[in-house]
Amino acid sequence: MFADVEAKWKKKNKLLFSRDSQCLQELNHLIQLQSHRTLVMWALDCAKQPLEQFEAKYPEERRPRACLELCEEWSRGLIKMPMAQKAILASHAVAKEIDDREYGGLCQAIGHAGATVHVETHALGLPIYELTAIVNKHGIENFSAPVSEKLNYYYNRLLYWQENTDKHEREWASFL
């Protein structure tokens, strides 16, 4: 199930997962069945864990948090896209500035979660980058169990939001 990840690791690729990764196919299929609103709720929800991990190591770096907060506001129509887009790009910039593959991957995952508000296809960026961070944390010998656990988490949270997005009374931006 992870042969493609192991091959990318051996090639020293920075990104170890893609839309074509075998282990992401079931999740990707479920993502494709969702409404944009459901994907927004799922992505912003799932990005809370990588944000918490990131802030535990980099407590003074606020750009990833600002990304999620502003994208939440954007999804509600409280701010316009350029402000949220700037925050998304800032979260991605942190990844390059810190020169830390594990925590940089978390910043990228957070940025993609926020960008899901704009376009549904960014939703898969969250697991692609967070799972890469997990492999970088645990190493190629020990990543299988934590990656599988996270995949189950994503899938179950998406099932939750599939059932509950419309039950949450919430303001939505007009484009959602």
URRAWO-V168229 format. One record per backbone hydrogen bond with DSSP energy under -0.5 kcal/mol. CO is the residue of the C=O (numbers start at 1). NH is the residue of the N-H. If there is no record, write none. Layout:
{{CO;NH} {CO;NH}}
This chain:
{{1;23} {2;6} {3;7} {4;8} {5;9} {6;10} {7;11} {8;13} {9;12} {14;16} {18;21} {21;24} {22;25} {24;28} {25;29} {26;30} {27;31} {28;32} {29;33} {30;33} {31;34} {35;39} {36;40} {37;41} {38;42} {39;43} {40;44} {41;45} {42;46} {43;47} {45;48} {46;49} {46;50} {47;51} {48;52} {49;53} {50;54} {51;55} {52;56} {53;57} {54;57} {54;58} {58;61} {60;62} {62;66} {63;67} {64;68} {65;69} {66;70} {67;71} {68;72} {69;73} {70;74} {71;75} {72;76} {73;76} {73;78} {73;79} {74;77} {75;173} {80;83} {80;84} {81;85} {82;86} {83;87} {84;88} {85;89} {86;90} {87;91} {88;92} {89;93} {90;94} {91;95} {92;96} {93;97} {94;98} {95;99} {95;100} {100;104} {101;105} {102;106} {103;107} {104;108} {105;109} {106;110} {107;111} {108;112} {109;113} {110;114} {111;115} {112;116} {113;116} {114;117} {115;118} {115;119} {119;122} {120;123} {121;124} {122;125} {122;126} {123;126} {123;127} {124;128} {125;129} {126;130} {127;131} {128;132} {129;133} {130;134} {131;135} {132;136} {133;137} {134;138} {135;139} {139;142} {139;143} {142;146} {143;147} {144;148} {145;149} {146;150} {147;151} {148;152} {149;153} {150;154} {151;155} {152;156} {153;157} {154;158} {155;159} {156;160} {157;161} {158;162} {159;163} {160;164} {161;165} {164;167} {164;168} {165;168} {167;169} {168;170} {173;176}}
